[in-house]
Amino acid sequence: MTIAFEPSSTDADAPARSAVIELARIESFRMLRRASIWIGFVLSVVLAFIYAREQQTWSSQKYQSIVPLSIYPLTMGVYVAGVQSGNRDRSHRRPPLAEEAPLDGDARAWARLASLCVPVALTALLMAVIGVGSRIEGGYQLGEGRFRTDTAVHSVFELAQPALTVAVIGAAAVAIGRAVRRSGPAIVVGMVLLFVIGGVYWLWNDRFVYTTALMQVQPLGFDNREVVHTPTAVLHDLYLLGMIALFCGLSLRARPRARSVGGGAAVAVAAVVAQLAVSPY
């Protein structure tokens, strides 16, 4: 009689996962050394300080401006770093990745996507400081007339949007970097688009358009009032999570690509429809 012993673990992918985790650690340290990240972060801190100290010239100015404008420089820096990171194996100045390479292109893409935790963490730190600072100050002015308050503060769901926005932009940048041969033109075009999206943020606070904005400017204005609508903010966070999954999928080439792109797009569309259903607009 023959007795066969089966191995207790048949996980052949464990070494590969371990290698990707180690590569993600290396990529994270590399992201920490990118000048564009730190230039963007320093400029974001300076802008946040300026807007927190200045006097308001129109109703709700601080509440509406301090969050989107404070992270605007950081989004630029993250985009530049993301394109350069994704383009490292694709650059016209380097030979293509060899077939016998120990880690394929998707493994490297996962590691570079994971390195985005660095700018996301910096954004979350800045938003935490803004949130705590506004509460110490006593809040911001919001609205006019009988709807006015001087103690409005950003909710956790609103303060989460900048970090999610940075993740969306970073994932999109990695996908673009992997798709193009020359990173320079892609960076220039992307910077122009980011100016339209972030530099003129108030254009994205109008009816219907606010549901698809990267940085949703709360409060929402309607019927001569301004409100901070928490359900809309929560659903917009879900929309941003869907966009992150979509762009992560576009960064890949293998089987998970279709699931990530399709699932992310479905979540994003559902979140947009839900925002339109619950919004006070």
HUBEL-V862866 format. One record per backbone hydrogen bond with DSSP energy under -1.0 kcal/mol. CO is the residue of the C=O (numbers start at 1). NH is the residue of the N-H. E is the energy in kcal/mol with one decimal. If there is no record, write none. Layout:
CO,NH,E + CO,NH,E
This chain:
10,12,-1.6 + 13,17,-2.6 + 14,18,-2.5 + 15,19,-2.2 + 16,20,-2.3 + 17,21,-2.5 + 18,22,-2.2 + 19,23,-2.5 + 20,24,-2.7 + 21,25,-1.9 + 22,26,-2.0 + 23,27,-2.8 + 24,28,-2.1 + 25,29,-2.0 + 26,30,-2.0 + 27,31,-2.4 + 28,32,-1.9 + 31,34,-1.4 + 34,38,-1.3 + 35,39,-2.8 + 36,40,-2.2 + 37,41,-2.3 + 38,42,-2.5 + 39,43,-2.3 + 40,44,-2.0 + 41,45,-2.4 + 42,46,-2.3 + 43,47,-2.5 + 44,48,-2.5 + 45,49,-2.2 + 46,50,-2.4 + 47,51,-2.7 + 48,52,-1.8 + 49,53,-1.4 + 50,54,-1.8 + 58,61,-1.8 + 60,64,-2.4 + 61,65,-2.2 + 62,66,-2.2 + 65,69,-2.3 + 66,70,-1.1 + 67,71,-1.1 + 71,75,-2.2 + 72,76,-1.4 + 73,77,-2.1 + 74,78,-2.6 + 75,79,-2.2 + 76,80,-2.2 + 77,81,-2.3 + 78,82,-2.8 + 79,83,-2.5 + 80,84,-2.2 + 81,85,-2.2 + 82,86,-2.7 + 83,87,-1.9 + 85,88,-1.1 + 87,90,-1.0 + 87,91,-1.8 + 91,94,-1.6 + 98,101,-1.5 + 104,108,-1.8 + 105,109,-2.3 + 106,110,-2.7 + 107,111,-1.9 + 108,112,-2.2 + 109,113,-2.5 + 110,114,-2.4 + 111,115,-1.4 + 113,116,-1.4 + 114,117,-1.9 + 115,118,-1.8 + 116,120,-2.1 + 117,121,-2.2 + 118,122,-2.0 + 119,123,-2.3 + 120,124,-2.5 + 121,125,-2.3 + 122,126,-2.2 + 123,127,-2.6 + 124,128,-2.1 + 125,129,-2.0 + 126,130,-2.3 + 127,131,-2.7 + 128,132,-2.7 + 129,133,-2.9 + 130,134,-2.4 + 131,135,-1.5 + 132,136,-2.2 + 133,137,-2.4 + 134,138,-1.0 + 134,139,-2.4 + 140,152,-2.1 + 142,149,-2.0 + 144,147,-1.5 + 145,148,-1.5 + 149,142,-2.9 + 152,140,-3.1 + 155,159,-2.4 + 156,160,-1.2 + 160,164,-2.0 + 161,165,-2.8 + 162,166,-2.4 + 163,167,-1.8 + 164,168,-2.3 + 165,169,-2.7 + 166,170,-2.7 + 167,171,-2.6 + 168,172,-2.5 + 169,173,-2.3 + 170,174,-2.2 + 171,175,-2.2 + 172,176,-2.4 + 173,177,-2.8 + 174,178,-2.0 + 176,180,-1.5 + 181,92,-1.3 + 183,187,-2.4 + 184,188,-2.2 + 185,189,-2.5 + 186,190,-2.2 + 187,191,-2.3 + 188,192,-1.8 + 189,193,-2.2 + 190,194,-2.5 + 191,195,-1.8 + 192,196,-1.9 + 193,197,-2.2 + 194,198,-3.6 + 195,199,-1.1 + 195,200,-1.0 + 200,203,-1.7 + 201,204,-1.8 + 202,205,-1.4 + 206,210,-1.8 + 207,209,-1.8 + 208,211,-1.2 + 209,212,-1.6 + 220,227,-2.4 + 222,225,-1.8 + 225,222,-2.4 + 227,220,-2.7 + 229,233,-1.8 + 230,234,-2.6 + 231,235,-2.3 + 232,236,-2.0 + 233,237,-1.8 + 234,238,-1.7 + 235,239,-2.0 + 236,240,-2.2 + 237,241,-2.0 + 238,242,-2.1 + 239,243,-1.9 + 240,244,-2.1 + 241,245,-2.1 + 242,246,-2.1 + 243,247,-2.4 + 244,248,-2.4 + 245,249,-2.1 + 246,250,-1.8 + 249,252,-1.4 + 254,257,-1.8 + 256,260,-2.7 + 257,261,-2.8 + 258,262,-2.7 + 259,263,-2.6 + 260,264,-2.5 + 261,265,-2.5 + 262,266,-2.2 + 263,267,-2.3 + 264,268,-2.5 + 265,269,-2.6 + 266,270,-2.5 + 267,271,-2.3 + 268,272,-2.1 + 269,273,-2.4 + 270,274,-2.4 + 271,275,-2.2 + 272,276,-2.1 + 273,277,-1.6 + 274,278,-2.0 + 275,279,-2.1
